[in-house]
């Protein structure tokens, strides 16, 4: 199956990964019945009162896959999946894997802007949403977006209020009759291991969509290696609280890792301490994952909680940097160990191991999960730095694709001709091989683990008629790490407030987490010698350093 714009691995490299046993040529959907045959009566997925065994999951996913096919979805078709953490998310994802439909993992906060641009880029044939979520009508959103896409697109809805031309997903999931013929038919329709399994979104996706293709082969290998790195097994009970559409809680090791190990995945819609602690107590959770801001909140709340958290063994922490002194507080507060993770939807995953001493677990982001991961640290000249020195990390390996989908100009910037991915992160590698992240080259703002492209925000704000020039910079924040701050200069006689910026971007359908939370108005922005806004000077303004006097901005 060939999808337009997907960049393949060079054939000789792919052959090497197959010979090394990394790529096994099996579609991810085939795992459903392997799991069901091994652990059929064991509980696989918990979502509130819903408890699905491995057999339940296989039967429901097969029913859904067959009915997707009956509605015209098949090999290579793309569907936008914008579901919260719920059991239907797992069933939908596995059903897509079963028949070669490619789910595009969107996030619940995404609105018209993100759904429309990504849906157009991948030529989505369907949009799968909840009816409502946190008071927002996603069903109506999906129909608005579907009307703008280049091809006709189905709207499939999970929930109690399915109306109009929407298709009720739960109605498709109900299985009846003999499952044997259906299973055999779906086996015949199964994609190849080399086919694209899913599309992930790059952190900090810009106005040019950066969509990452992951094949069945490479994603399965990723899952197997990270399960090993985190010691997941039959006794694992994994709690998913971060949005399941993120690569981290989905498969690193996350939901799919727990299932692959024969454990149990517990889904929660929120990382708030009380429901998290209640789930840990009720389900005897052994592992969960969080961004630093969430983990810090849990550590603070644990001091006053009466919940029994004694089953918790590991918290996987990633998404943004974690100060060693903060890391040292989280484990004792939750009475567990932490595993730091550094990774990206583009591939590379590093973990501190479960038996790592505290000095490693607290101060590094660990080692790659695969011995075939290649890491290269380079200076501004593109040459390798001396061992232990800081530089930009480049990587390639058996689960790091060779390009984004359909953006050759972006690929020429993000990937080298010989296949190295430029992560944009500044790191050093210790003598023991542990990666330590020290900063970034990319112009990104990391808000609670969500990577926001400064360039994307600048483009949107620049469209406002009041704005002459704009620069978006990260505003340090003790809770979420960074918030979006925009510096602007205005056209003569114009005024602009933070509320005005927020309203304009909200009207454009921009996700709420990207909306600027501070506005600074200057007569003129400072510039570098080549004429670009000088973000170093602007950042100094925010932190009290030297810089040009700032005009008062909206709080």
N, C-alpha and C positions, 0 to 999 in steps of 0.2 A: 504494500500500500504506500503510495507516494502522495504526500500532501505538499501543495505548492509552498515554496519558501522555506521548507525545513532543510537545514544544513546537515548532510550526512557525515558520519565519521569516514575518514579515508578507508578504503576497503582493506588495505594491509593492516591498519590499526585495528579495525573491527575483527579481522581474522585472528589477530594476536589475543584479543580479549576473549574470543570464543575458545581458542586453544588453551588459554590459561584457566578456563572454567568459570570466568566471570559471567559471561552471557550464556544462558542455558537454552535459549530458543523457545521458551514457554511463555504464553501470554499470562498476564496477572489474573485474568478471569478464571484460569484453570485452577488457581489456588483454592477457589471456593470449595470445590468438591474434594480436593486433597484434605483441606481442613475438616470438612464435614465427615469424611470417612475416618479420620483420626480421632476427632473430638466432638462427634455429632451432638451429644446430649449436654456437653459443657456450655455454660453461658458465655457467649462471645461479646455481646454488646448490651450495655445498660443505658437507658435514657429515661430517667424518672421511674415511672411504674412499668415501663416497657423493658422486657428482658428477652433477648433473642439468643437462642442457642446457635451453634455453628450450622446445624441442619436448617433451622428456621431461616438463617441469613442466606444460605445457598438457595433454598426454595423461593424465597421472596425476590432475590436478585434475578434468578432465572425467569420468573414470571414477568418481572419488570422489563428485562432484556427482550423477551419475546414480544411484548406489547410495544416497546420502543420500535422494534423492527416493523411491526404491523402498521405503524404510523409513519413509516418511510425513513427512519433513522438507521444508518448502517455504517459500514467500514469508512473511516475517514471523515465522517460528518462531525462537526464540532457543536457542542452545546455549552452555553454559559451556565455554570452551576453556582447559584448564590443562595446557599442554605446555611442556617445556623447549625450549631452542634446538636444534631438529632440523629436518631437511628436511620431515618430516611436518607440522610446524607451518605451513610455507609452503603445502604442498599443501592442508591442511585449510582454511586461511584463504581461499585463492583459490577452492576448491570452494564454500565458503559464499557468497562474493561472486557466484559464477556463477549461483546459483539463488535468490538473495534470502533465504537463511538468514542470520540475524544472529548472528555470533560475539560472545560476551561475553568480553573478554580478562581472564582471571584470572591469578594468579601462582602459580608452583610452591609457595611457602611457605604459601599459603592453606589453611585447614583447614575443618572443619565450620561454624564460626561464619561465615566469610566466604562460603563456597560456598552454605551454606544460606540466608543472608539475601539474597544477591544472586539466587540461583536462584529463590527464592520471589517476589522483587520483579519479576523479568522473566518469570516463569512459564516457566522453561527446559524445553525438550522433550528435551534430551540433555545429557550431560556427557562431554567428551572429555579423557582423561587418559593419562599413561604407566602402564605396569604398576607399576613402582616407580621411585622417583627419590631418589637419595642415601639409600638404605636404607629409605625410607618407602613403604608400600603404598598407592599412589594408587587402584588399582583397587578395593580394599576401601573406601577413603574415598568414592569416587564412588557405590558402591552404598548406603552408609549415607546419604549426602546425598540420593540419588534417592528413597529411601524416605520422606523428609520433605517432598518438594516437593508442591505442590498438584495437579499434573498428572503422569500417567505420564511417565517420562523414560528414554530409552535411555542405556546406558553403553557408550561406544566407547573402545577401549583401543589404545594404541600400545606394542608391546613383544613380547617372546618368550613371555611367560607370560600368555596370555589364557584365562580360565576361566569356567565357569558360563554365565550369561546375557549376558556381555559380548560385544561385537561387535569383531572384529579389524579395525582400521583398515587395516593393511597389506594384508589380504586384499581390502578394497574398492578399494584403490588400483591393484592390478594391472590393467592395461588389455589388452584383447584385441579382436579383430575390427576391422572397418572403423570408424575414428574419425569419418568424415564424417557419417553419420546421427546419431550421438550429439552431435556438435558442433551440427548444425542444430537438433536437438531442444532442446538447452540454450539456444541463441540465442533460441528461441521462449519459453522460460521465464524469460528474463532480467528482472531488476527494472528499474525506471525509475531515471534518475539522481537523482531527488528522493527515492527511497526510502532508508530507513535501511540503511547498509552494515554498521556494527558498533557495539557498545557498548563504551566505555572506562570505567574506574573513576576517579573523582576522587581525587587525592592527599589522604589524610586523610579517607577516607570514614568517616562517623560511624555511629551506630546506625541513623540513617535513611539507607538506601543512596543515594549520589549517583552515578547512572549517567548517562553522557554519550552522547547519540546523535550519530553522525556519518553524514551521508548520502554516497552515492557521489559526488555533485557536489562537496560541500565538501571531502571527503577527497582526491579526485583533484586539486583545485585546490591544496590544502595541499602535496601531494607535488610537483606541478610547480614551485611557487614555491620550495620549500626545496631541490630539486635545483638550481635556478638559483643560489640563494644560496651553495651549497656547491660549485659548479662540478663536479658529478658528470657523467661522460661514459662513453664506451665503455671507457676505460682504468681506470675506477674499480674497485677491489677493496675492498669494505666488510666489515669484521670486526665481527660482532654478538656482544658478550659480556654486555651487560646483558640482563635477561629480555625476550624478544621481545614479550611481552604489553604492555610499556610503550610508550606512544606515541612516545617518544624513539627507541629502536632499531628500532621497527617502521616508522616512516614519516617521520622528521624528521632527515635524509632516510632513514637506516636501510636496512632490508632492501628495502622497497618502492621507495624512492628509487633504490637501486642497480639494481634490475631495470628501473625505468622509464627509466633512462639507458642501458641496454644493458650495464651492468657485471656484476659478480659479487658475490654475497653469501656470505660465509663465516661459518658458525655455530659458535660454541663454547659449551660449557655453563658456563664459569667464567671470571672475569676474572683468575685468578691469573697472575702475570707469566710464569712459564716456558711454559705452554701458549700464552699470548698471543704471546709473542716467537717461539715455534716456528712458530705459524701465520703471523705476519707474514713470517718468513723463507721459509717453504715456498710461500705463496700470493702473495707480493709484494704484501701489503696496502698500500693507499694511504691509507685513512681508517678511523677507528674512533671510537667514542663511549664516554664514561665519566663517572661522577660524580667530583667532586674527590677523594674518598678513594681511589678506584681509580687515578686518574691520578697521584696522589702516590706511591702504592705502585709503580707502573710506573717513575716517574722515579728512585726510589731503587734499584730492582732493576736498572735499565739499566746502572748503573756497573759491575756485576760480571757482566754477561751477555756471552757470546761470540756471540750470535745476530746475524745481519745484519738490521738494522732500516732499512736505507737506502732502502727503497721507501716507507716511511711518510711521507706528506706532511702530514696533518692529524689532530689529535685534537679531536673535538668534546666540550666539557666543559659539563655542565649538571646540573640536579637540585638544587643548592644553591650558595650563594655561594662564590666563589673569591677569596682575597686576592690583590691585584695582585703582591705580592712572590713569592707561591707560583706564580702563573701564569707569572711571568718565569723561574722555574726549570724548569718542566716541558718547555717547548719545546726548550731547549738539551739537556736530559738525554736526550730522545728523538730529537734531531736532526730536529725537524719544527716546524711552526707549530701553534698552537692556535686554535680557533674557539670562543668562548664562546657558549652558547645559553641563552636564557631563554624558557620556554614552559610550556604546560600542556595536559593532555588536553582541557580546555574550549575550546581553540582557539589563541589567539595564540602565535606563534613569532617570536622575535627572534634574529638571529645577527650576530656580527661577521663581516665579509666576508673572503674568502680573501686579499685584498690589503690588509687593514687594517694600519696601522702598529702596532708593538708597544704604544705608549701607549694605543691604542684596544682592541686585542685583549686586553690584560692587565687593563685597569681598567674596562671596560664590558661589558654583555651584548648590545651591538649594536642594530640597527634592525629593525623589522618586515619580514617577508619579502614582504608585499604592500603596494602603494601604497594599497590600499583598507582596510587595517587602521586603525582609529580608536583613539587613545589619549587618555585624559583623566585628569589627576592632580588629586585633590581633597583638601581638608583635612577635619578632623573635622566641619565644618559642611556638608559635601557640595558646597561651592563650589570651583571651580578655583583652584589655588594659582598664585602668580606663576611665570613661566618659571624653571626651574632649581631650584625649591624642592622639598622632599620632601613627598610625600603618597601616598594610596592610589591605585593604578592601577586604572582602569576601562577596559574595552575592548569593542569590537564589530567585526565584519567578516565577510567572506565565508566564513570557516571557523570562526567562533565561534558555536556554537549559542545559542539564546535561552532555554534552561532545561534543568534536569535532568529525568530521566524519572520522571513519576508522583509528584512531591513538590511540590505547589503552595505549601505553607507555606515550604519551604526556598527555592523560587524567589523568593518575595516578599522574602527576605533577600538572596539572592545576585545577583539581577538587578533593575535598575531598570525602571520601567514602560515606558521608551523603549528597552529592549533592551541597556543597558550591563551587562556582567558585572563584578561586584566581585571582583577577583582576591584581595584580602586582602593584597597585597604592597605594601610601602612602596618607592617608587622616586623618582628624579629623572630628568629628561630633559635631556641636555646641549644646548648651542646647536646642535650638529651633528645632533641627533636620536637620539643613542645613549641607550639605557635603562641606568640604573645602579640595581641593586637594593640597598637599604640595610637591609631588615628586613621584618617582616610584621605585619599587623594580626590575621590569623587565629591561632587558638590551636592551632598545629601543632608537632610535633616532627619534625625532619628527620634521620632516621637513615640516613646513606649514600645519600641521594636518595629513600628511601622516606618519604613524608609520613604521619605518624601523628597522628590526631586525639586531642588531650588529652582531649576530652570523652568519646570512646569508651572510653578506658582508665579514666577516672574512673567511668563507668557500670558497667563490669565489676568494678572493685575495690570499688565501693560495695555490690555485692551480697554481698560476703563478710560473714558474721555478726559478725566481730570489728570491722568498720570503722564508726566513727561518721561520719567525714567524710574526704574525700580530695581531693587536688589533684595533677594530673600536670604536671610542668614539664620543660623540656629540661635535661639535664646536659651541659655542654660537653665535647667529646671531641676530641682531636687527630687521631684516625684516621677516625672516621665522622661527625664534625661534632657530632652530638648523640645522646645516649641518653635513654631514658625513666627519669625519677626520679619516684616517687610519695611525697608527704608524706601521712601519715594521722594522725588521732587515733582512739583506740580506745574501745570501750565499756568501762565499769569491769570490771576483773578479767580482761580479755582480753589475749592476746599474739598477735603476728603476726611472721613472718619473711619475708625476701625469697624464700626457697625455698618457703614456703607460698603466697605470692602467685603465683609462677611456676607451681607445680603446679596451682593452682586455675584459672588462665587457660588453661594447656595442656589441662586436662581439658575446658574449655569449647570447645576446638577453635580457639583463637586463634592466628594466625600467629606464628611464633617471633620475627620482628623487632619485634613490638609488645610483647613481654613486658617488664615493667619490669626494669631492671638495677641499680637502687638504690632502697632503701626508707629513708625517714626517718620516725621516729615522734615526734610532738610531743604534749604534753598537750592543747593546743588549737591549731588553725591560726589564723594572723593573718587578719583580714578587712578588706575595704574598707569605706568608710562605708555602702555599700548592702548589706553583709552577705555578699558573695562572698569566697571565699578570695583573699587578696592575693598573687598570684603574683609580683609584683615583689619583695616582701619575701622570699618563699620562694627566688626565684632568687638574691637576695643571699646567702642562707645557703649556697648551693652554691658561690658564687664568693668567699666570705670577706668579704662586706660586712656591714654592720650588720643586725641582725634579732634576733628573740627567740631565746633559747638553745634549741638543738635537743637533744632527748633522743637518746642513741645509737641509731642504726639499724643494720640489717643491712648489712654491707659489700657 
